[in-house]
Amino acid sequence: MEETTTKYSDVLKDEYIIFLNYLKARLPAFHNSNLFFRDFHYAVKNFLEIKNMKVTYAKSEQLAKEFSEFLESKKILIKVSELGWKLNFPDFTTAKPGDPF
């Protein structure tokens, strides 16, 4: 892995709580909701770009795969298929059933 990619990966891992809050602001992400890989991938790409870290589509896809494995190891993402996960983050529990906000 090249140095820039490693740096970007480290930023994602170090700031994973900030990323999750960004994800929630961007998508209807809440505790026990489904999260699809492509949505996650674009969120990773856009999150890095907001931080002035330019990344190609292919590199961002690679980073998204590595970052998802990191979040799986922390039990924040629970893999349900090759295309997605269940978001296991109790901080994002909704106020009442059906209320994502």
Buried (B, 14 or more C-beta within 10 A) or exposed (E): EEEEBEEBBEBBBEBBEEBBBBBBEEBEBBBEBBBEBEBBBBBBBBBBEEEEBEBEEEBBBBBBEBBBEBBBEEEBBBEEEEEBBBBBBEEBEEEEEEEEE
